């Protein structure tokens, strides 16, 4: 890989990202994220700023998420004053930092691969909107991605840095407490000592256990302060028992996003081999069970809405409140997830376990939130897919990579973003 050429591709990626987000950042009237920005986060910043740096988890939380990001921005406003476009630029900068971080994780492969792999995320409808208005999604995803990519093969010091990043992700959005699972897996599976020895177990706990403590402390502080996973006034909105509908939805979204990543490095013959495996059959069966276990039709009152995905669901048939689109998509998504997990396991078994446990932890966390917004699924899935490719690269030095699948996915993402966001804003401006 040519370092100079790779840098040019990365700068081109960030330049395109700036062009996509620029008109939104400086818009006077926005999309639905503009409503979240004004109702929740700008309000929280104004509330926190007078008593900053003191923290009050009962009065500082104007939304269902922890006040970590408004607290950070409130500190900025104490120094530079309150200018909305500056706060938006900070959010965009953190989002661009996420793209740059992921692109620099590619240690091998052709020079264009890193930019091509990250481009579908950079053009994603939901990632672009979260980068252009003051919301917490992308800043939290930045620290989630840092934690995940630091875990596999990590030495003790690097694992501690992953734990700190995971704690920051949880402080920005408490749902990221699921990062405890891959952190624990990394501490155990990548331990240099033999875990069967009692002395080795104690050594692992003493040297690597503290990597989990910061995340545990942040999560426990939030949970005990609120008396639950969200502030009390939001408990009926976001919680209400475990629901399996989000799991079926995320598998349905995973399929069309994941297939281009698999096709980037899998030959047709290899793809056929993977699709014939028991892993694929098992993944398809799990997807079918999840899709049939609970209603999956669009229902605003039940929290099943938010995003163009749900418009497609609404426009397609359903049987007994089970969307046929989600049912078929969950089966295909589960099958693809099984194939990609098998592909990674064949190349790097230890890393495959950490990737699979991380995905499982994140997926299960979505079942705790009754709101099945598409924005909660698409960007994290793309981060997992990029990470999957990063983990495979050291074991695939002779692979002939194909750029067409990723380019096609990015083109579709770009069209969707332009139509659903930019074109809508243009119509509002003209009216």
N, C-alpha and C positions, 0 to 999 in steps of 0.2 A: 504494500500500500504506500503510495506516495504521500508524504505528510503535507507538502505544499498543495497538491491537488485536493487532498481531503479538506484542508482548511478553506480552500476556495469554494468547495461544495457546501461546507457548513455555513460560510458567510452568505452564500446565495440563498440557502434555506432561511436564515434569519432575516435577510433582506425581503424575501417574499412574505414572510410572516409579518414583518412590519407594514408592508403594503396592504395586506389583508386587514390588519387591525387598525391601521391609522384612521380611516374614515369613521370607524366606530368609536375610537377613543375620544375624538374631538367632536362627536355629534352632540347636539343639544338635547335631542329626544331619542330615546333608545328603544330597545326591545324589551322582552320580559325581564332580562337581567338588569336593565335600568331600574325597574321597579324594585327588585331585590336590593339593589345598591342603595336607593334612597330610603326604603322602608326599614332596612335592617342594619346595613353596615355603616353608612354615613351617619345615621342616627346613633349607632353605638360609639363611633369615633367621637362625636360631639359630646356624648355622655361621659366617656372615659377621660377625655383630655383635661377637664378641670381638676381632677384628683389624681391624675397620672403622676408617679408610677404605682400608686396603690391599686390593688386589684380587689374587686368585689364581684364574685361569680353570680350573685343574686341580682344585682342591679345593672351589671355591665353587659349581660347577655340579652340582646334584643331579638335574637333569632334562636333556632334550635341547636346551633353549634357553639362550641366554646369561643370565648372572645379573644383568642390569641392574635388573630390577624388585625382586628380593629384596635387591639391594645398596641401592637407594633406601629400601626399608622397614626394612632393618637400621639405617640411619642414623636413621630415625624412632624405632626402639625404643631406641636409645642415649639419646635425650632423654626420651621419654615412657614407656618400659617396654614390655613385651610384653602387649598385650591384643588378642586375636583379633578382637573386634568392631570395634576401632578400625582395624585393618588392612583389614578388610572394608569399612568405611565409606570409607577412602581409595580403595580400588578402585572402589567405587560412585561416589565423587565424580569420579574421572577418567572413568568411563563416562558420567556425566551431562554432564561437560564436552565429551565427544565429540558427544553429542546437541545440546548448545547451540551448539557450533562449527558443525555442519552447518546448523542452523536459521538461524543468522545469516548464512550465505552467500547467502541468497535476497535479492536486491536489488530484485526487482520481482515482480509477480503479486499475486493476492488475499492478504489478511492471513492466511487459514487455510492457505495452500499449504505454507509451511515446516513447520509442525507436522504436517500431514497426510503430507508426504513422508517425514518422519523417524519417524513413528509406527510403521510396520512394523518398523523396526529396534529401537525402544524396547520393543516387545512380543515380539520374537523370542526363542524358547526359549533359544537359545545365547548371545545377547547378555545376556539377563537373568541366566542362570546365571554367566556370566563376570563380571558386575557384582556379584554377591552373595557370591562366594567369592574367596579370594586366588589368582588365576591371572593370567597375563601377557597374555592375549588382548586384552582391551579397552584397557589402557594402551598397548599397541603400536599398536592400531588408531587410537587418538586421534592419535598422531604421524604415522601413515600418512595419515590424512585431512587433517591440517593441511598436510603436504607436498604432497599432490595438489592441494588447492584453492588453494594459493598459487602453483602453477607457471604455469598459463595466463595469458598477458598480463603476466607478472611483470617488473618492473624488476629491475635488478641486485641491489639491496638485498633486495627481496622474494624473489628466487631464492635468495639466500644463506640467508635464514630457512627457506625450504623445504628446503634442503640440510641445515641443522642438525636440523630436525624429522625428516627421513629418517634421519639418523645415529642419532638417539635411538630411532626405531622399530626400527632394526637392532640397537641395543644391548639393547633389550628382547626382541626376537625376531629372530634373525639371518636368518630367511627373508625379511625385508623388504629385504634387499639388492637385490631386484628394482627398488626405487625409483630405482636409478641410471639405468634406461632412460628413464622420463618426465622425470627431471631433465636428462639430456643432451638429450632432445628439446626441452624448454623452453628450455634455454640456446641451442640452435641455431635453432629455428624462430621464437622470439620475439625474436631478436637484432635491435636497431635498425639495424645496419649490413647492407650487401649481402654475404652470405656468399660470393659468387663472387670477391671481391677477396682477394688474399693478405694485404694489410694488414688487411682486415676480419676475416679468419679469425684472425690473430694477436691482434687486439683482442678478439674474442669469447673466445678461450682465456685471455687475460690477465685480462679483467674478469669473465667468467662461469664459467670453469673451476674456480676455487676453491670454487664451490658444491657441486661433486662430491667434493672432496678429503676432507671430514670423513667422509662416508659410506664412501668407499673405504678410509680409514684404519681405521675401526671394523671393517669387513668383513674387511680383510686381517689385522688384529690377531687377531680371533677365529679365522679360518681357519688362520693360521700357528701359533697357540698350540695348537690342537686337532689340527692335521695333517689337517683336513678340515672339512666344513660343520657337523658336530655333534661334541660331546665323544666321544672314542674308545669309551667304554663304551656309547654309544648308536648307534654306526654301523650295527650289524646290525639294529636296531629300525626306524630311520627311513630309511636309505639302502639301496640295492641296485640301482642303475641307474635309468635313466629309465623310467617307466611311464606309459602313456597313459590308463589307467583313470580317474585323477582328473580329467583334462580332459573326458572324457565325462560324468562325474558332475557336474562343476560346470556344464556346459551344461544338463544335465537339471534342476538346481536353479534355474538362471538363468531358464528359461522361465516357470514360474508366478510368480516374483517380478518379472520384468521386464515382463510384459504389462500389469499395472495402471499402471505408470509411463508406458508408451507410450499407453495409453488415456486417461490424464489430460489429454493435450493434443492427441491425434490424433483428428480426426473419423473416422467410419466410412469415408467416401470416401477420406480420406488414408491410413488404415490399409490399405485395399485396394490403393491405388497403391503403397505401400511393399512390400507383400507380393508384388506382381507384379514386383519389380525383380530384376536379376541378383545384387544383394548378398544377397538372401534365399536364392536358389538356391545361391549359393556357400556361405553359412553353413550351410545344411541339408546340403550335400554334405560339408563338413568335419565336421559333427556325426556324420554317418553313418560316415565313415571312422574317426573316433576311437572310436566305439562298437563297431566291428567289429575294431579293431586288436588288442585284448587282452581277456582275460576281464573281465566286469563283474558277475558274480554275487557275492552276499555270501560272503566267505571271511575269517574272522577271522585265520587264519594268514598270509594274503597281505596283510592290512591293510585289506581292504575291509569296513568295519563302522563303527558308531558313529553313532547318531542314528536318529530315526524313519524317515528316508528309506530306510535300509537294511532296515528292517522291511517297508516296502512292496515293496522289491526282492525280498526273500525270499518274499513272499506272491504274487508274480506269476511267470508262466512264463519260461523261458529256453531258448535253443537253442544248443548247443555252447558252454556257459558264457558266452553273451552274453545279458544280461537284456533282455527285450523292452521292459520299462518304461524302462530307461536308453537303449536304442536309439531308441525313439520320442521320449523326452524330449530326448535330445541333438540329434536332427534338428530338433525344434521350437525348442529353445533356441538352436541355431546360426542358424536362420532369423530368430528374433526379434533376436538380436544383430546380424545383418546389417542388419535393418530399422532398428534404433535407431542404428547407426553411420551409415547413410545419412542418416537424419533429422538427425543432428547435423552431418554433413558439409555438407548443403545449407544449414544455418543459419550455421555457423561452421567453415570448413574447417581453419584452424590449430588451433583447440581440439579439433576432432574427431580430428586426428592424435595429439595428446598423449593424449587419452582412450583412443584405440584402442591406442596403444603401451603405456600404463600397464596396460590390461586384459591385453594380450598378455604383458607382463612378469610380472604377477601369476599369470596362468594357467600359464605355463611353469614358474614356481617351484613350483607344486603337483605338477608331474610329477617333481620331485626327491625328493618325500616319498612313501614307499610306503604311508603311512597315509592313507586317504581318508575321514577323519571328516567328517561333515556340518558340524560346528562350524568347520572350516577353510574352508568355502565360503560359508555363508549370510551371516554378517555382512559380509565383504568385498564380496560381490555387492551387498548392499543399499547399502553406501557408494558403490560405483560407480554405482548407479542414481540415488541422490540427487544425486551429482556431475553425472551426465548431465543431470538436470533443471536444475540450477544453471547449467550451461554454456549451455543452450538459452534460458533466460529472457531475456537481453538481446536476442535475435533474435526473440522472440515476444511483443511488447508487446500485441498485439491478440488474442491467443489466449483463447478461452473455456475455462477450465480446468474439469474435472469432478472433484468430490471423491469420487464413489461408488466408483471403482476402488480408490483408496488406502484408503478407509474399509473396504471389503470385505476387502482384504488384511490390514489391521491387525486386523480382527475375527477372521479365521481364525488369525492369529498368536497373538492373545490366548487363544483357545480351546485351541490346542495347548499353550501355555505353562501354562495353568491345569490342564489334564488331565495332562500329562506331568511337571510339577514340583510344583505346589502340592497337587494332589489326592493325589499319591504321598506327599508329606511328611505330609499329614494322616492318611493311612492308617497310616504308620509311627508317628506320634505316638499314635494310638488303640490300636495294638497293643502 
